[in-house]
Amino acid sequence: MDKKLIWFFLITGVLFISSCYYDKEELLYGNPKAPCTDTTTNISYSNYVVPVFRQYCYNCHTGSFPSGNILMGTYTTDQAIAQNGKLYGCISYSAGYSPMPKGMARLTNCQVANIKKWIDAGAPNN
Ligand code: HEC
């Protein structure tokens, strides 16, 4: 075969595969690389953090036998995982932590960033 033709197939093949890869990543995880432009400060536990947890975490982490023995659902329990580093470790997919929410799309960059603002403010009960 013509050398030029081989290069053509090689390059379009690589482009095709990599475009599929990125499509899938966005579908699965939102776009984790998109920077968060939300400049909100004073993140509220009850108005911001709890609704996110209710949608993505409490299903598995409340009740008598919470998954991974990690109990959430009250300010005291949620504050505990905020302060021992596990909350941020898990939702930011950091090495050494189980990625959360388990079996679901990753939280958006803004959700992760805003929860981090709440943690950095001392995880207040506001
Ligand atoms: C579908 C069930 C499910 C959901 C939803 C879920 N988790 Fe988990 N979580 C688990 C299980 C199971 C474990 C035990 C570790 C493992 O299997 O990865 C765990 C472990 C953890 C741990 C301890 C992991 C570690 O590395 O120390 C934390 C903290 C945690 N989850 C927080 C969260 C948060 C925060 C959310 C919501 C953003 C969430 N989980 C959503 C099932 C779930």
Boltz pocket constraint, residues with backbone or C-beta under 6 A from the ligand:
constraints:
  - pocket:
      binder: B
      contacts: [[A, 52], [A, 53], [A, 56], [A, 57], [A, 58], [A, 59], [A, 60], [A, 61], [A, 67], [A, 68], [A, 69], [A, 70], [A, 81], [A, 86], [A, 87], [A, 90], [A, 91], [A, 96], [A, 97], [A, 98], [A, 99], [A, 100], [A, 101], [A, 102], [A, 103], [A, 104]]
      max_distance: 6.0
